[in-house]
Amino acid sequence: MSRPASNGSTAPDPGSSELNPLFARPGEAYDLPKFRFPAGEALPETAYQVVHDEAMLDGNARLNLATFVSTWMDEHADRLYLEAADKNMIDKDEYPRTAEIETRCWTMLADLWHAPDPRHTIGTSTIGSSEACMLGGLALKRRWQKARRAAGRPTDRPNLIMSSAVQVCWEKFCNYFDVEPRYVPISEDHKVLDGHGLEDYVDENTIGVVAIMGVTYTGMYEPVAKIAQALDAIEQRTGLNIPIHVDGASGGMIAPFIQPELEWDFRVDRVASISTSGHKYGLVYPGIGWVVWREQAALPEELIFEVSYLGGQMPTLALNFSRPGAQVLLQYYMFLRLGFDGYRRVQANSRDVARYLADQVAAMGPFDLWNDGSDIPVFAWRLRADHADKWNLYDLSDRLRMKGWLVPAYPMPDDLTDVTVQRIVVRNGLSHDLADAFLEDMRAEVAYLDRLDGPLPHESDRPTAFHH
Ligand SMILES: Cc1ncc(COP(=O)(O)O)c(C=O)c1O
């Protein structure tokens, strides 16, 4: 709010929100502080306008080519969302139909992912893939501990094997739950975890291997069946039976529809559990993930709590307690609305747009594709060494941002930290038309950068790691 300063001029107070002069009715809030509680009430319209105006400054979600998360649903979904905004997922006794729908959803996923007996396995919704991965990881850890205890062996040094390109949720899991992370570095020859050299990482303390269907950095699939074969060979030699958790944050909702022949799911015997984000290619607004186990025995029952204070005796398997129930209903809506064929068409369309964009980016000249968007509809590219004299991918990212497009550039993880890539995530809503508009802007910005007479000055504090 502008206030008269001591010299009579008006100066903005950085600690308050400035209100449009139209807000001048009697009873209207005059001063809404930013960092402490306002002393009194504001009219709802005033508070709404202040929040609305500030949120307006966020980026345009449709031009955000960085995120995997849904930014659009249809108006029926919006209506359902509003109707269900008050439902707490944990109140399963009060909202038994929402609880039933949750069970139907993960059972549908168990079926989609070829669980041997979908109606008699176990799964749950979560707030996103991170929580789902942590539950998958906890089940691996507990199963290993139980087996070790039964064999009279120590249980104090569990380790988990994964690619150096895992999403940060796995680093968190290891940190929060005292598991040693064993990262297998990626390289030009092994761009993803593919089972190569796995025997150097596995030992009797290994609780499992994480395989990612849709690596965050590039969108590439890790070959789950090949990783399983490497583990089979290790088992033959050592007797160690190591299970796999598939992090299908994105690919869990892509592969079944557009690469149905690819065996990455419960068809691979070693896969004990699979997680996905309902809010990525599950096509629901942020706030929903899923995890499903191959069979009930894969989830130690001590991880399930029975609580009585919700009314009735209710099982709960989750890291947090309360969370929105609306997203579960939205997921069910999407499953019913699209069915298998609808999902197939939506995902195939995103894949076609990604492949088209990748071809066009490759044809521009300065770039080498890292991958071409044919796994999940995500691809990355790097700048050719013979084109890196005046500008880099961070400069291009900045130039594109000036046109509203968010296209991140970042270094790859170990052992490729000297490689910088730029990535596009194609989601439902990025049409061929929008893709053409983007390409036009990108070509113009590349031409602008190429016309510079000398190299652009660079800051030294570019990011050294990337997680999304
Ligand atoms: C492979 C992978 N795993 C896990 C996550 C975490 O997902 P969420 O944001 O749903 O917690 C992501 C997010 O991008 C991811 O790409």
The ligand as an SDF file (V2000), in Angstrom:
LIG
                    3D

 16 16  0  0  0  0  0  0  0  0999 V2000
   11.5320  -40.7930  -12.8310 C   0  0  0  0  0  0  0  0  0  0  0  0
   10.8500  -39.9420  -11.7870 C   0  0  0  0  0  0  0  0  0  0  0  0
   10.6200  -40.4540  -10.5580 N   0  0  0  0  0  0  0  0  0  0  0  0
   10.0040  -39.7590   -9.5890 C   0  0  0  0  0  0  0  0  0  0  0  0
    9.5990  -38.4570   -9.8000 C   0  0  0  0  0  0  0  0  0  0  0  0
    8.9280  -37.6990   -8.6920 C   0  0  0  0  0  0  0  0  0  0  0  0
    7.5890  -37.5310   -9.0310 O   0  0  0  0  0  0  0  0  0  0  0  0
    6.5500  -36.6270   -8.2420 P   0  0  0  0  0  0  0  0  0  0  0  0
    6.8130  -35.2340   -8.7250 O   0  0  0  0  0  0  0  0  0  0  0  0
    5.2330  -37.1670   -8.7130 O   0  0  0  0  0  0  0  0  0  0  0  0
    6.7770  -36.8040   -6.7820 O   0  0  0  0  0  0  0  0  0  0  0  0
    9.8180  -37.8540  -11.0740 C   0  0  0  0  0  0  0  0  0  0  0  0
    9.4240  -36.4610  -11.3320 C   0  0  0  0  0  0  0  0  0  0  0  0
    9.6930  -35.8960  -12.3580 O   0  0  0  0  0  0  0  0  0  0  0  0
   10.4510  -38.6260  -12.0720 C   0  0  0  0  0  0  0  0  0  0  0  0
   10.6750  -38.1180  -13.3030 O   0  0  0  0  0  0  0  0  0  0  0  0
  1  2  1  0
  2  3  1  0
  2 15  2  0
  3  4  2  0
  4  5  1  0
  5  6  1  0
  5 12  2  0
  6  7  1  0
  7  8  1  0
  8  9  2  0
  8 10  1  0
  8 11  1  0
 12 13  1  0
 12 15  1  0
 13 14  2  0
 15 16  1  0
M  END
$$$$
